[in-house]
Amino acid sequence: MFTYTANPARVVFGSGTLSAVPDEVRRLGAGRVLLVAGRSAADAASRTADALGPLLAARFGEPAQHTPVEVTERALAVATEHNVDCVVAIGGGSATGLAKALALRTDLPQIIVPTTYAGSEMTPVVGETENGRKTTRSSPKVLPEVVVYDVDLTLGLPVATSLTSGVNAMAHAVEALYSAQANPVVDRFALEAIRLLASALPRLAADPSDVDARTDALRAAWLSGSCLGSVGMGLHHKLCHTLGGSFSVPHAETHTIVLAHAMAYNAPAAPEAMKRVAEALGAPDAPTGVFDLVASLPVPHSLADLGLEEGDLAKAAEIATATPYPNPRELTRDGIEDVLRQAWAGTRPAPAQGTPPDLRGLTQEVVDSFAATPDPRLRALLTELVRTLHSYVVRTDLTQDEWEYAIGFLTRTGQISSDTRQEFILLSDTLGVSSVVDVLTNSRTPDTTPSAVLGPFYVEGPPETEQGADLGAGLPGTPLWTDIQVTEPDGTPVADAVVDVWQSNEDGFYDVQLPDVDGPVLRARFRTDGEGRLRFWTIVPSAYPIPDDGPVGKMLDAVERHPFRAPHVHFMIAKPGYRTLVTQLFVRGGDYLDSDTVFGVKDGLIVDFAEQSGPAPDGREPWRRLEFTFRISPA
């Protein structure tokens, strides 16, 4: 059981959305706006003032960090004097905090236009500073009614501010994962925000004009702010509020420095959350992963860099532990002072015991070796393969013995493969890879017949055979009269299409598996007639085991999976100007339809192999009939 409270704010997100502010004011039914913006957002504020026209009643240009009460009182006097009925705040956390403080006192509706990644705009929380102490309170009254995210406004944000406010946003997401109110919905927001920021912040450091990176960071700020607004925070936020409110260190920079150290303190009590954070970061350990990310950015790296005196740490620890608050690990004054000392010195936290070495540098070295590959698709495939393989090895903590066994397994798979036995295809089939590739390649036209895996027993160039031939002549099995048609999706017949057909015999063997068989058996190539039709005799297919005397069979034994395929007939239909269709038709009611060992069965390919009463036209009985229309797509 969990409880989730959705943030009720209306969000407008995109490029150039600042122009939507006047319409949003009218939508709220307001007509006298107080425009709040500091010097950093002066240009955007001027453009908004012009756009508001007669809707603008007053401006206030002095929001301050940590929302001092005396500043709020001055702004409140302006709002009262001009009888405003709405607040529009443009800027970072200072402008947002002031708008919230005004709403707390007046219940005025707010439209927030963030220019940083702080995330406060998505929360019902306001923090105010008075007499050297910063306190926070939560109230639905302070939750903005509208948030307008304009990516363009972040393009001019200084690099250092972009990065520190981005880490500030990441802190909201991290602490949400081990909050006492954590829930699956907020967890999804948090992990996506961490993933986006871990990618976006280094890109912003390298190129502040990267619009895609700016968009990712702003999306992450929205998600992180939603986390902050939905669940309680812990030690990290308490420390940052203490340091900012009592020692006047800058807000976002403090978050940037403290986060890794607060995470390291809580890590023993929140191992699952830390594991998920590490995965989102692509790092072996969450606290050191965050520390290393921050260390790679051009931002302050210690509280000493911010001017905090070492002698203030004991007092800060005392303030931070004076009032109890939810946190996964019990708070002690000595423990918190140690956290602050680590942050003051900028010391890298020790990774959790048992954490594997950080191999990201090695992975990147291998990826970089493909940089000169002329074919961009080949470069992309190799890059993703290396990243995936390295990630798999790290995630599973693969041992030397396991690696050697895997190499031996692949070696044996190659050694047993031949022109008539494709053990690698069999391995791909039984791992479901063949079906995944098949679906991605051939299932993007829903009005055509579903495709299926080729299988390991296809032979190129089967003999061309006249219609009406009997592929099963002289073989044991129930005779099957096959009457099919090939059409386009709209039913237009496809004449002169080449149709390859192959199947196993009644004992479950294909001709290429039988050394005593001379020539093709139950295998042929036909051409459709002028109406797109094809008719021939064969036998009813039966379920059969894939070859299980090799490495793939041993794998199936080890995982206690059966080797059987559901009964089917293979078809390959080709004609110039059309997409080639590789598929199979399965016997309705046949065995293993729900557990086909190569995952090849699709509902649209399960058909009636209908039993017939009385003898066939040539006198044979019992017999069955298969009628089916294949719909293929023009290329």
C-alpha positions, 0 to 999 in steps of 0.5 A: 500500500502507498499514498501518492499526491499529484501536484495540481499545477498546470505545466506549459513546457517547450521552447518560446513558451514565455509568450504564453504567460498573458494567456495563462493570466487570463485563464486564471481570471486575473487582471492585476499582475505583480511581476517578480524577477531579479536582475538575472531574469531582467530581460525575460521580465521586460519582455513579459511586462510588455506582453502583459500590457494593461494586465501588469499592475506592479513589479518587484525586482529584489527577490533574495536567496533563502527568502528573508522575511523582511524582503517578503514584507516589502513585496507584500506592501507593493502587492497591497498598494497596487491591489494585485490579484496574481503573482508572476515570478520569473527566475530561480529559487529566490523569485519562486520562494518570494512568490510562494511566501506572498501566496502563503500570506495572501493566497494569491494565484501564482504563475512561475517561470523557472530559469534554473533547475531548482524544482521548487516551482513544483512543491507546496513547500516554502522556506523562509529565513528570519533572525539567522534561522531558515524554517520550512513549512508546507501548505497547499496555498503555496503550490503554484497554479501554473508553471511555464517551462521555457527551454530558451530561458535556460540557454543564457543561464551561466554554466556554473549556475546551470550545473549547481542548480542541476545537482540541486534538482538531482538531490530532490530525486535521490532523497525521494527514493529513500523517503518515508513516503516513497512510492512507485510513481515518485520512484519512476520520476526520481530515477528518470530525473537522475538518469537525465541529469547524469547525462545532461550536466556534462554535456552542458559543461562542454557546450552550454548552447546544447539545446537537447541537453538544456531540454533534458535538464529542464525536464529533469528539474520538473520531475525532481521538483515533483518528487520534492513536492510529493514526498518528504526529504531527509538529511541532505536537505536539512543540512543545506537549509541549516547551512544556507539559513544560518551561515549564508552560503549559496543554496545551489552550490551547497546542495552540489557539495553536500549531496554525495556526503549525505548519501554516503551517510545514509547508504548503509540504511538505504542499500536498495535506493542506492543501488537504483541510483547507481544504476541510473548514474551508470556507476558502481556506487551511488555516493561516489558516482555523484561525487565523481560527477560533481568533481568533473564539473566546473563548480565548487567542490568543498564547503571551504570553497564557499567561505564556510569556516571550519569552526562553524561545522560543530555549530552547524551539526548542532543546529541540524540535529536539534530537531528530529526529522525522518531519515533512513539512518539515525542522526547523531551529532558526531556523525553529522559533524563528520559528514560536514567535515568531509564536505568542508574538505571536499574528500571523496566518500569511501565506496560501500564495502564490496563495490566493484571497481569503477570500470567506466573509464575502460568502457569509454576507452574501448568505445573511443577506439571505434571513433574512426569507423567510417560506417556510422551504423557499424560504429553505433552497433559496436559502441552499444554492444560494448556498453551493454556487454560491459554493463552486464559483466559488472551488474552480474559480477561475472567471475573468471570461471564463468567467463571461461565457461561462456567462451567455451560454450560459444566455441563449442557452438561454433564447432558444431555448426555447419552448412546443415546445422546452424547452432548459433541460430538455434542459440539465438532462437532459444534466447528469444533474440531471433524473435525480437529481431523478427518483430522489429524488422517485420512487424511495422505494418499491422495490416500484413501477415505476421512474420516468424523466425527463419529457423536453422533449417532453411536451405537456399534455392530449393527446387522449383515445383509445379502446383498440385505436387505432393511433397509428402508422397510416400511419407508416413503422416496425415495428408494435408491439402494446402490452398493458399493465396497471396495478396496485398493488404487491400486484397489485390492478388500477387501473381508470380510470387516465389513461395518457399515451403519447408517442414519436418517429417512426422518424426520431427526431422528436417531432410538436412538432419537425415544423412541417408536422405538424398535430395530435398524432402518436404521442401520446395519452391512454388510460384503463385498463379495469376490469381495469387493462388498456390495449391499442393499436398504435404503432410500435417506437421507434428511437434518436434524437439530442436536438436538438443545434442549440442551446447544449446541442448545442454543450456536448456537442460540446465535451466529445465526447459523443454526443447519442443517446437509447436507443429508448423509449416514454414513459408517464405514469400518473395517478389520484386517490389514487395517486402519478403515475408518469412513466416510459419503457420501453426496447427490450432490445438497443437502441442506447445503453442504456449511454450514454443522453445524458440518463442516463435508462435503468434496468435495470427499464425495459429490456424485450422488444419481442418479435418475432412469427412470422406475421402479426398478427391484422389481417394486418400483418407483421413486427410486435412485441409489448410486454407490461408491468405497471406497479405504482403506489403509493397516495399 
